[in-house]
Each structure stands twice: as structure tokens, then as C-alpha cells.
Amino acid sequence: MRSLINKSVMKPHTISSAALLVILLIIAQAASLQISTLTIENSGKISLISPLHVEGRYLKNELGQIVVLRGINKAGFEDFPDGWWIPEGGGIYAGAGVWDEDAVRYNLEKIKEWGANVVRFHHSMDFWVRQDLYPTFRQRVKQTTEIALDLGLYVIWDPYSVIANSRQYDLPWYPYVSNETDPDLGYSERDIMPNKTAFIEYWREWAEWLKSYPNVLFELVNEPRKIWIDEYWGKYPNNTALWQEYVSVINQTIQAIRSTGAKQPIIVTGHVDVWCDLDFPKAANTMWWVSQVQEDGPTPIIDPENNIIYCTHQYRASDGLGKHSNGTRGYMYNEVMNAMNYTKILDVIDKWNKPLIITECGPHLWHTGEELIKEIEGLSNQLRIYNQLGISYVVWVWTVPSHMPGGILTLTDGKWYCEPNVGGRVVKAYLSAPVGQNNSIYIHPTIQYARTYADYKNIQYRQQGKPYLTTWTVDTPTRTLVETIDFNEETKAMHLTLYSLFSGTQIIEVVCGAYGEPATVINATEVFYDPITTKLKIEVSFERMQVSVTLLWAS
């Protein structure tokens, strides 16, 4: 090879400091690439995502940078071994149990576009165990992981149920699972997880399957029940035997995972979720259990890699943001911060200096009226505090409310385009906000319906007496959603677009009177307006049902 260097002008030992700096930078860059890349055996692709490890309360990549995981839960693998991947423009039931790599990539790309860097996948354990019945599942796990890796997304795999389309377990091994044979499947939960040894082996196999993927995290148990221990209120049951059994199994599982050579982070929990009474803080379900599993605690959880992350779930609908003695739930910033304190979430990161991830949180969008407004504000303050304090979190869930009440998406003309609803708008705003930021990002339900994003418009609409909220229907076999509300300033007409899963779409027109009260309602079967409560009830007949929609008008 012909040299491009003019040797006649080269002198030994005369490299300039600038040239030396360039050389050192090139070497450093090459070294960093060597650290942060990994060849995937099946695909042959190179990934630039870095494995994570624990340092104190922080997760860091191999360049020593702090990584805060922020993302979204994606359901489907607990129902179908091929997942539930709705393609672009598909209907709500499209993609159920159908593997479509384009649809997988489309959804994960959208999640990435929202600002997420992690996706959490529930799955059903029988899909893994019964390879004779579900031969594609293990490959789907690997394919999903690889697509996420290609997009720069971390993935969390956690077992939601022992058998598909079933209840959650108390603990995922017999005798804490059912011995009753499922008539459709032909086997029982006990057949899948007959004992503790089966559970330990289950995770050893997962680790062996995914140990070479730097974007994987293992969450061993989802919402274990009956093992509650508390600083003030003792233990359930009245002795420590079950808790000790649980910790022993977790320790054996960690050792089994590490025996494969897998070094990825392992996520551990100690109960279902957290909640507290804001007026009586000792009445709470807390993360105090984290103090008990430290190296010097009475029931330590030991990882030879020192790569354990602690987790819990925190939902306002389950009093996770605190409740008052009168039953009202917290939603204001100071209430949510107090709940973080009373449930000892803050102790995990500050007092015990341990890494924490909230693997489930999110809105309950079946609420109505003022309660929905509080739900959205509570979600905003919750994510605001997570961002402010650098707490990792994964929001529930990437679907629409007609599927699950926590769905953060909306359909567009009945089609799937991964567009956010009012809860999703809040989630998307915080996922894309810088970590450490303490600015409130609040999207009022009124703003979404009025198709504006300014708070002053919200105030204006309420002062003028225009409709600002809708309820969902009741006593129907399926959910019927009010997808949009458009208000025409000139004609004073409001159009409601109602969508029923089985019966298509109807549009109702409400024309406002001089003082904002509904004067005329078109395309409705019956109309009831109560000027005292300012509620307008509209009954609409669909093909298979009659539904009622209630509008709450500002006073």
C-alpha cells in the first residue's frame, strides 16, 4: 500500500502536542466504542447501547454516565405468545396474537419518539414453559429485544401471570398458585410452576437466553401478595416465615441468573404497591422492606454483581399519591411529595442510597368530572417529581382506555396511530423533558377537548359556561368513548364524536344558549338537562346498545 506520508519531512520524536491530542482522542473514541458495542449473535448487528450497572442510588452506563430510565409499559405477551402489535392504521383488535415485525418496529419507534428509553413487557409464564404448545414465544422475546436494541431502547421482562389470560398470582410458585385445570388450556398454574425450584430454573433459562443483550433488565416478580412487612404494623401473615421464604427464593434466583454469566440488572420488589394516609402517615404500605434486605439487614438480598434495582408501583387510583381521612385522594404537588415521603420512596434513594424504579404508574382515565381533572393533575405532579429527583419510571400503559383504564393513547377515526389522549399528552411531555427539571407540565382535560393548549383558554371557557368535561357511559357491554369535543366559536355549536367498539361512530351536535346552557341537541334519542347541577345527559342509540353521555357544564 502506498504511503500518503512524506517521509522526507518526518523527524523522530517531533510530534506536536496538538497531533498527540488528536491521536489520544482517536484512541479514546475507539476504546469507548469497544466498551459500548456488542455483536448480537443472531442478527449480526452492532448496538451502541451500553449495559447498565448500579453505583449507589444511580444506574450508570459503561462510560460512567447516569442513566434515568423513563418509559412505557407495553401489554400483549401476557395474552398471546406472539404479542399484541397493532399495525399503523389498524383497528383496536388488529394484531392480537399476530407477529408482524413491521408493527413491532412501528410501535417501538413511536414509544421512542415520545422520549422513552425503556419499554416493559408483561408476559405469561406458560408461554415460556410449554414450548410444545407455544414454539414461537422464545424467539419472539429475542426478536422484540433485538428490535428495541436497534432503536436504542432498554427492555424489562417481567412475569405477569402463570397461565395466559388469567389472574395474577400471590407468589409465582405452588402452593401459592392454583391447582385447578384451566378447561381451555388443559393445564393448571401448578403444572407450570409446581415449586420454588421450577421458578428458579425458569429465570435461569431466561438469563441463558438473553445474557448477551446489553439492553435487558430482569424483573423477577410482578406485584407479589401476602408478603407485606411494615415498620409500624407488623407483618402479614403474623410471622416472618413467608417473607423469609420469598427472600430465600429471590436469592437463589439471583444466583441462578448469575451462574449463566448474565450480568444485567435484576429488579426486585417487596409487595404490590405503595399507598398512604396523608392525615395519618403511619397508615401506609411503604418501601420499608428495602431496609430489611440490605447487606446488614435481617433478611439480606445478595447479588454477587451488586446490580440490584428496587421497585414498586404507585397509582393514584390505589391511593399511591396519598388519600385523606375523608377518602379524597391527593393530587396537588405538596400532597404527592408528602406521599413520596410517607411511603419511603424518598428514603430508598436518599437514606438507603439505593437505585429505584417505579415500574408501574399512570392515570385512571375512566374517572369523570372533577375527579378526572385531579387524576391528570396528580399524574403531572407525580412525573414532575420523578423527573426532578431523577427517579426511573415506566408508565402504564400503551393502549387506549377502551381496552384498559390506564390507556394513554387515543384512536383517530377508529384507527391506530399511537396518538396520545389527555393522559398520554402529560406522559409524552414529561418523557421528553430534561431529567432534573422541576417545571410543571399540566394538560387539562378541557384543553384537549377544546383543541387548545393554553391554560388561559381553559379559564376563559369555564367563565363563559362552555362544556368542559364528559363522563363515560355505564351499563353497557363495551366501552363507548367520547373521542373528541369540538366547539365552534361562531355558531356556538359543540360536536361530540362518540366511538363504540362494535357499532362505529356517531356525531352529536349541541347548540349553546345565550348563557352557555345547552339549547338544542341534535341526533340524540333523549336529552336531560339539570340547571342546578349543570349536567347534561344525552342518551344515544347504537346498533347494539343504548348509551348515556353526561356533560358537565361550568357554572
N, C-alpha and C positions, 0 to 999 in steps of 0.2 A: 504494500500500500504506500502510495506516495505521500511523503510528509508535507504538511502545509506550513511547517515551521522553518524559518530561515535560520539554519544552524550557525551561519557565519556571524550573526549578531548576538548569539546567546553567550552569556558568560556564567560560569559556575557561581552559585551562592549569591546571585544578584536579583532574586525575585523580590519585587516591591511589596510593601505592606498591603497595598490595595489588591494586588494579584493574589497574595496569600489569603486575604479575607474572602475573595471570590471562591478560591479553592475550598476553604473551610465551609463556606455556605453550601457549596455543591455537595460536599461530603455529608454535612448535617442533613440536607434535604434527602439525600439517598438513604441515610440512616433512619430518618423519620418515616419514609415510605416503607422501609423494610419492617419497621415496627408495626405500622398501622394497616398493612395489607395482608391478605390471606387468600390463598388459592382454594376455591371451592372444588372439591373432587369431582362432583357430578357435572357441573356446568363449565368448569374451566375458567370462570370469570374471576376477575380480580376486584376485591372490595376495598374501599378506602375507609370503611367504618372501623372504629377502634374498639377492642374489647374493654369492658369496664371492670374496675376494681374499687374496693372500699378503702378510704382513708378517713378515719374518724367519722364524722357525720356526712361526709361527702362521697359521691361517686365521681371517679376520675377516669379519663381515658389514658392510654399509654403514653401520651405526651404530657401528662400531669395536669390537664385542663379539667376543671369541674364541669360535670355534665348533669343537668337537671332534666329528668325525663318528664315530658309532658305529652299526653296523647289521648287516644280514644279507644274504647272497647269495641271490638267487632264480634258480634254474635254469629252463630251459624254452625260451628263444628260441634256444638252440643246437640244439634238436631240431625245433622247429616254428615256422613263421613267425607263427603266432598265439599262440605261447607254450604253457605248460602250467599252467593255472589250475584247480586242484581246487576245486569249489564246497563250501560248507558241508555237511557230512554225506555227501559223495561218497566213493567208493572210491578206492584208490590210483591207478587208471588213468583215473579220471574227469577230464575236462577236457584230456586230452592232445591238443593241436592244435586245440582248440575255443576260439574267442574268446567270452568271457562277461564282460561288463563288471561284472556283479554279483559274479562270482567274483574278478575282478581287485581290485575295491574291498574285498571281504571279506578277502582275504589281506593286502593292504597295510594295511588298518586293524588287523589282528591284529599285524602287524610293528610298527606304530606303537604299539599298546598295550603291547608288550613294552618300550618305551622307546627304540626305534631312531629315528634321524633321517636315515638314508640306506639305500638299497637298491641293490645292484649286480646288473646284468643281463649275463650272458654272452649272446653271440649268434653266429650263424654268418654269415659274410660273404656267402655266395652268396644269402642271402635278400634282401640289400640290392641286390646287383649285378644279379641276374636278375629284374627287375621283371616280365618277361613270364611267368615261372613262379610268382612269389610276389607278386602285385599288392597284397596286404594288408599286407605287413610294415612298410613305412614308416609307414603310418597307425597300425599297432599300436604302434610305437615312440612316436609322438606321443601317442596316446591314453593309453598307460601313463604317460608322462611327465606328462601333464596330471592324471591321477588322483592320482599321487604329489604333484604340486604342490598340488592341492586339499587333500591331507591334511597338508601341511607337511613332505614328505619330499624330500630330495635324491636324485638318481639318478645312478649311474655306469654308463655303457655301455662295454663292452669286448668285443673280438672274440676268442672262444674258439677257433674253428676257421674254416678257409677254406670247407669244404663241410660240410653238415649231417651229424650222426651220424658224425663222422669223428674221426681223431686230431688232437691239437694239432700245430701247425706248429713248425718250428725257428725260422724267421722268416716272416712272412706275405706273402712275395712270391717269385716264381720267381727263381733256381733252388733256393730252399730249401723249396719245396712240390712235391708230386708232379705228374708229368705223366701219370699213369695215369688213364684214364677210369673213373669210377665206373659200374658196369653198371646200377645202379638209377636214377641221376640223368642219365646220358648226357653228363656233362662232368667235367673234371678240376679239381684245385686250380689248375693253371696257367691254365686257361681263365678262372678267376675273378680271380686275381691274377698276371697274366703278367709283371709287372715292378714296379720301385720306383715308377714314375710312376703305375701303377694304384692302389697303396696310398695314395699321397699324395692322389690325386684322390678316393679313397674317403672319406677323412676330411674333405676339403674339402666334399663333398656332405653328410656328416653335420652338419658345422658350419652349413652353409647352412640345413639342415632344422630345426635346434634352437637356433639362435643367440639367439632371443628368449625362451628359457626360463631363468629365473634359478636353477633347481634342478638344472641339468645339469652334470655333470663328464665329460670325455672321457678314458678310459684307452686309450692308443694300442695297446699290445701286452700280451697275456697270456702270461707265462712264456716269454720268448724264450730259445732254446737256442743253444749254440755261441759265444756272445759273452762268455763268462766272462773277466773280468780280475781279478787279485788282487794285493794288495800284496806277498805273500811268494812265491807260487807261479807268478808269471808269467801268461801269457795262453794262451787256447785259441781258435783254433789258435796256433801258435808265433810268429805275427806279429800286428801290430795291424790288418791290413787289414780284417778282418770287423767288428771293433769300430768302426773309423773309418767304414765303410760304414753301419753301423747308426746311429751318431750323426748322420751326414750326412742320412740319410732322416728321422730324427726331427726334425731342424732344419727340413728342407724341409716336413715335415708340419705343424709348428707354424706356419710362415709361411703355409701354405695355409689353415689354420684361421683365422688372424687376418685374412687377406685378405677373409674374408666379413663381418668386423665382429664375429665371435664373441669374447667376452671371458671366457668361463667358464674355470675352472681346467682345466689339462691334466695328467694323471697319467702319469708316465714311470717305467719300470723299467729295470734293467740286467742282470737274469738271472732265473732261475726262482724261486729262493727263497734262504733263508739256512739254514745249519747250522754246527755247530762241534763240536770235540772238547774236552770240559771238562777233560781231563787234558793236552792239548797244544793250547793255544788257537790257534796259528798254522795248525793244520789246520782250515780253515774256508772256507766260502763266505760272503762278507761283503758289506756295502754300501759297501766302499771305493770302488767305482766312482763314488759320489756326489761324492767329492773331485775326480775327474777331469773332471767335466762342469760345474764351476763356471766363472764368468766368466774367472777367471785360470788355469783348468786346461788341460791339454794338448789335451783334446777337449771344448770347452765346448758346452753346450746353451743356446741363446739364445731367449728369448721376449720380444718387444717389449712385452708386457703384464706381464712379470715375474710370471707367475701359474702357475708350475710346482710341482707336488707330486711328491715322490719316493715310490716304493712298493716293497714286496717282499711275499713270502708267508712265513709262519712256522708250520710244523706240527710238533708233537712227533713224529708218525709219520714225519717226514722228518728227524729229528734237529734240528729248528729250536730246540728248547729245550735242546739240547746232548746229547751222549752221552759215556759214559766209554770208556776203552780196552777194557774188558771187554764192551762192546756194550750195556750198560744205558743207558737214556735218562733225562735229567733230568726232574724234576717238582717238586722242592722249591723254595721261594721263592728261596733263595740260588743254586741251580743255574740257575733261569730268569733271574734278574737277571744272573748271570755270562754266560749265553748272549746276552742283550741287549747286553752289553758286548763280548764277543768277536766277535760278528757285526757290530759297529759300528752297530747300531741307535741306541744312545745317542749315538754321535758325530754322527749326522745332525742330531739336534735340539740337542745341546749344543755340540759342537766346530764344526760347519759351519753351525749356526743355520738349518737348512732345514726346511720342512714335510714331514711324513712321514705316510703312511697304510699300514697293513698291510691290503691288500685281500683277503687270504685267511688265515684261521687257524681253528682249531676242532678238535673231538675226533675220534678214530677209534673209533667205537663197535662195531666188530667185534672189538675186543680182549676178552679174557676174564680171569677170575681177578684176581690182584693187579695185572696189567698194566692192566686196565680201571680199577681204583682209582687207580693212578698217572696214567692218562690224564686222569681227571676232576680230580684234584688239580693236575696240570700246567696244565690249561686254566684252572682257578680262579686260579692264581698268575700265569699269563700275562695274563689280563684284568685282574687286580688291578694289575699293573704298568702296563699301558696306561692304566687309569683314573688311577692315581697320578701318572703323568708327563704326562698329557694327550695321549697318542698316539692318533690316529684309527685305527679298525679296522673291518673288516667280516667277520663270522663266516660260515663255510661250514658248513651250507647249509640252506635252508628246505625240508626234505623229511624222510622217515623213513629209518632205517638200512637197511630192506629195499630201498630204491632206491639210496642211496649211503651208504658207511660214515660219512660226516660228518653225516648227517641228524640234526637236533636236535629233531624232532617225533616224536610217537607217535600211533597211531590209537586211537580209542575205540570198542570193539566193531566194529573194522574200518572205522570211518568217520573222515572228515577234519574235525577241529575245531580244528586248529592248536594242539594241546596239547603242551607241552614234555616230552621224555623227560629222563633224568638229565643229559645234556649240555645240553639246552635249558634246564633249570632253572638251571644255572650261568650260561648266557648271559643269560637273562632277568633274573636277579638283578643282574648287573653292568651291563647296559644301563640299568637303572632306578636304579642307584646314582649319587650325585653325582660329577662329574669332580673329581679331586684327592683323593678318598677313598682311604685306604690300609688299609682294613679287609678282612680275608679273608672271603670268602663261599664256603663249601665245602659241596657237597651230595654225600654219599657214596652210591654205588650201593645200599648196604644200606638207606639211609634211604628211598629211593624205593620199593624193593620192600616194605619193612615198613610203608609208608604212615605214616611219621612224619618229622619234620623236625628232631629234636633229636639232637645228637651223643651225648649220654649214652645215648640209646636204642640207638644203634649199638653202643656199648661193651657195653651190657647184653646185646644179642642175641648178640654174639660170645662173651661169657663163658658164656652159657647153652648154647652149642653149637648155635644155630639156624642154618639155612641163610642165607647172606648173599650169594651170588653165583651167577649162571648163565652158562654158556657158550652160544654159538650153535652151530647144527648144521653139520655138514660133509658133504661128498659128496652134496649134493642139488642138483637143477637150479634151485631157487629158495630164497631165504632163508626160514627158519621162525623166527619170533621168539617169545621168551618175553616177552609183553607185561606181565604183572603177576604178582606173587607175594604172596598174602595169607596171613598166619599168624594162626590163631585161638588166642589165649592159653589159652582154657578147654579146648578139645578137643585141643590140641597138633597140629592138622591144618594142613597147608600146601596151598594150592591154586595150581597153576601154570596160567595161561591161555596156551596156545600158539596162535599165529596163522600160518597158511600162506597165501601169496598166492592159491594156486589151490584150496586144499582147505578153507578155512574155519577154524573154531576148535575146539580140544579143550581140555578141562579135566582136569588130572591132580591127584589127591589124594595127598599124602604124610603119613602119620601118624608123629609122632616117638616114639621110645622114651624111657625114663626118663632117659637121659643125653644126649638130643638127637640120637641116631643115628636114621636112618630105619628104622622098624619095619615099616611096611606101605605099599605103593604100589598104588594103585587106578587102573584104566583105562590101564595101560601094557602093552606087549607083553612086554618083558623088562626086568629090573632088575639092575644090578650095583653093589655097594657095597664099597668098599675101605676098611676101618677104619684102615689105615696112612696112606693119603693123604687120608682123609676125603672122598673123592669118590664121589658117587652118579651113576651113569649110567643114564638112563631111555631106552629105545627105544620110540617111538610110531609106529604105522602111520597115515599119512594116505591119502587116496584115491589119490594118485599117487606116493607115496614113503614110505620109512621114514626117520625122523629120530632123531637122538640128542641128548638134552639132558643136560648134565653139571652137577650142583650141587656146589659146593664148600662143605663144612661147616666151621664154626670148630672148631678143636682145643681 
